[in-house]
Amino acid sequence: MKNEQKNVQDPVPENPRMPLTRRNYVLLAIGFAVVLLGFVLMAGGGSDSPDEFNYAMFSWRRITLAPILVIGGFVIEIYAIMRRYK
């Protein structure tokens, strides 16, 4: 009877190590800053008067640069989560 009880092992405890390291969190912060910068660059461009059309909202910064920064920030976020450091 005692031999049977010794053969039953305790469940393996979970790994106490954090899944993300400090480098991962730094990369997450950088990715968040890039996404935030993209949204800031996308803002604005409207006119003060509804009778007047402002072509500034179609600038290269708002149409091309800002969406590239937002997508790049999300790519950095995914890389920061998936990258495993030792």
N, C-alpha and C positions, 0 to 999 in steps of 0.2 A: 504494500500500500504506500509506504513511504517512497519507494522507488518511482512509482507512478506520479507522485506529487512533484518530485524533483525534475522529472522530464518535462513537465508543463512549465514553459518559460513565461516570464513577464512580458507584456507587450513592449516593443521597442519604443523608447521615448522619442519624441520628435526632436529634430535638430534645433538646438537653441540658437543657432547662428541666424542672424537676420538675412533675409533673401536679397536685400539690396544693400550695397555698401555706400560709403560716403561719396565715392566717385559717381555712383548712379544718381544720388540725390543732387549733386552739383550739375550733372548733365540734365536732369529734370528741370532744375531751376533755369538753366540756360535755354532750354527748349521753350519753357513758359515765357521767358523774356522775349524770345524771337517771335512767338505767336502774338504776344501783346504789342510788340513794335509793329507787326504787320497790321493789326487792327487799328492802331493809332494812325498809321500812314493811310489807311483806307478811309478814315473819317473826314468829314467836311466836304467842301466843294459845292454846297448848295448856294442859291442866291438868296438875298435878303427879301426881295420882292417876288411875289408869285407871278407878276406880269413879265418878268425879265428872266431869260434863260442864261445860265452861266455854264460855259463850256469847260470850266476848270475841273468839273467832276469827271471829265474824260481824260485827265492827264495820265501820262505814262506811270507816274508814281502810284496812282489809285487803281489803274486797270491792270498793270503788269507786275510791278515791284511788290506791292502789298500782298497779293495772293500767293506769289512765290515765297515770300517770307512766312506766311501762315502755313503753307504746306510744308515748307522746310522745317518749321518749328515742330509740327506734328511728327515729321520723320525723326527729328532729334529725340522727341519724347519716346517714340517706339524703340529707337536704338538704346536709349537710356534704361528702359525697362528690360529689354531682352539681353543686354550685355552683361556677362557674368565675369567679375573680377575675382582673383584669388587673394 
